[in-house]
């Protein structure tokens, strides 16, 4: 059994914690926030059938996660005209999840007193100052030091753990994208709400002159709206400025989408700014490794991000079984990282081939 420290309790951190718990290890997670609803919110996650099977294997409570199966994807113009209907992604079985619900389901499974392995220990409000990959040390901002067998950096885009890897470029460029997420509760007479009531296994795309919106619904009469905007296209980087940017594309005529955007309060609008990070070249060093966006940053509009975090966590547990000795960790981790790094970077290149047109 290994003593494992995971920095960050996002999707990648919790997936790794749950998977490694099930493999028989003692897992401790260091989380800077209090994991309130605002800390776990984000763009809707789309997950394919293979990853859904991993969640089922892990015993994740789908009643908590509440995935919605994708069947058809109607595509509308900015005025509400139906342009076409796209088929569900192949292979069949793709679902979408409200990110906070998926996070909550993973958290419950990781910390549950029942189930395979020892419950994961989550240390909230514990900010990491630095890690020492060679010595296996985690140092908190409060000055506490933890000595472990392996450190997993799962602390996302602005990773503290990544800074301990000398061959990675840790320079954070200026933000290039802003992801906008709206949660709008509205009346039953809205035509979009009515469509989701009668056709629950779908989501919608709306195409403006310069913006694509994706609309989802998990709770009755609540529509989730996601989009990504180049930073320079938003004149005021505030909730009001972001709402005005959306209304400038979709609010010129009366449509059910215009109704939704007008109904959105400023408190309903969340946003996250993302730079185009350079490729992370080094994923392992000594007793430390990176996973999720700390290793391979995906923008929220890039669908493979969540799936790659979960499949990476599942593969990691296969390499780090309960009988692994501490001295064998570097070799086992190297066997994990080599095929995954090649695959993930290929996917990133495919996802980002149109970045110049977005910036």
ABEGO torsion letter per residue (X at the ends): XBBBBBBEABAAAAAAAAAAAAAGBBBBBBBABAGBAAAABEBBBBBBAAAAAAAAAAGBBAAAAGBBBBABBBBBBAAGBBABBBBBBOBBGBBBBBAAAAAAAAAAAAABABEBEBBBBBBBGBBBABBBAAAGBBBBAAGBBBBBABBBBAAEABBAAAAABAABBABBBBBABBBBBBBBBBBAABAAAAAAAABABBBBBBBBAABBBBBBBABBGBBBBBBBBBAAABABBBAAAAAAAAAAAAAABBBAAAAAAAABBAAABBBBBBBBBBBBABABBEABBBBEAAABBBBAABAAAAAAAAAAAAAAAAABBAABBAAAAAAAAAAAAAAAAAAAAAAAAAAAAAAAAAX
